[in-house]
Amino acid sequence: MRTLALTTCTLLLPLAASAQQPQTNRFQLQRTETGIVRLDTETGAMTLCRDENGTLTCRMQPDERAAYEQELDRLAKRVTALEERLSHTPPDALKALPSDAEVDRSLSIMEKFMRRFMAIVGEFADEREANKPQPDRT
């Protein structure tokens, strides 16, 4: 326990000293007698990690696990509520994809708009060229 408290202090001192500087690395790792402590410098959350056969394995702490489970429960309830709402929606209320004729008509309108717009832009460009002073070639 004393090692963990000492490690915590060791990890938090550089964090407090660099509080005014922008953070480039979110996580800091500190080796301890029993493994590695990973500190999330944005949230302050600490995770204990172990080096098992050359692979760093980190496990959530009980308070992190509880928050994780609460978020999963909240999302599961939200999905259930959305599915329930969707099941009560009449099928004709869901929009079908537009027909080919509707897509062609929409593209025709857009093409007509773009051609007119580009013509207007061209007129402005021509007008600017005409108003430019001509160089004296004498």
N, C-alpha and C positions, 0 to 999 in steps of 0.2 A: 504494500500500500504506500509505503514511504517512497518507493521508486516511482510509482505512478504520480504522486504529488510533486516530486522533484522534476519529473519529466514534464508535467503540466506547466510548472513554473518556467522551466527551460524553454518550452515551446511558446509560451505566452509573452515572455520578455521581448523576443525579436518582433513579435506581432505588434505589441504596444509601441515599440520604438519605430516601426515602419508604418504606423497608422496614418501619417500624413502623406506618405509616398504611395503612388498608384501600385496596386498589386499586379504582378506579372504571373506569379504562380499561385494557383488557388490552394493547392495542398502542400503541406510540409510533412516530411517523414522524419521520425526520430527513433533510432534504435534503442531498445531497452533490454534488460536481462531476459525478459520472457518473449520478446518479439519486437514489433514495430508499432508505434503510435502514429496514426495519420490524422493530422489536424486540418480541418476545412477552414481556411483563413477568412472566408466570407461569413460563415454561420457560426464558427466556433465549435462545431461538432467534432468529437474525437471518436475514432474507430480503432480498435485493437486489431493488428494484423500479425500473421505468423508466416515465416518462410518455411513452406512445406515442400521439400524436394525441388527446390529452385523456383517455386511458384509462390508469389505473394498472395496469401488468402486473407481477406478482410471480412469480418463478421460484424453485423449490426449489433449495437448494444441494446439492452432492453428498452430504453426510452426511445431510441431511434426506431426499433421494431414496432413499438406501440404506435408511433406517429405514422409509420408506413402502413400498418394494418388499418388505422383509422381512415387514411386517405383511400385505401383500396375499398373499404366499406362504403365510403361516401360516393365513390365513383360507381360502384356496383348498384347502389340505390338510384343514382341518376340514370344509369343505363336502363334499369328496370322501369323507371317512370317514363322515360322516352319511348321504350318499346310498348308500354301500356297505352300511351297517347297515340302512337302510330297504329296500334291494333284497332282503335276506335275511329280512325279516319276512313271515311268511305273511299272506295277505290277510284271513283270518278273525280274525287277531289285532288288526287295526285295527278300532276300535269304529265301528259304524255310528251314524247319527243315530237318536235315539229315535223311536218311532212316534207318531202323533197321539194314540193312546189313552194311551200312557205320559206324554206331555206333559200331557194333560187330567187324568190321575190325580194327577200331581205338583202341578199348579196347584190342584186341589181340596184336596189336603192342606195346601198353603200357605195357601189361603183360610180353611180351618177353623182353622188355627193362629192366623192374624192376627185372626180374629173373637174367639176366646177370649182372646187376649192383650189386645186392645183392651177387652174386657169387664172384665178384671182391672184394667187401668189406670183404667177408669171407676169401678170400685168404690173404688179408693184415692182418687180425686179426690172422690167423694161423701163418703167417710169423713172426709177432711180438712176439707171444707166443714162437715160436721156438728159437728166438734170445735172449730171456730173460735168464739171468744167472740162473742156477739151484742152489738151496740151497745146502750147504755142509751138508750131512747127516751122516757123519762119526763120 
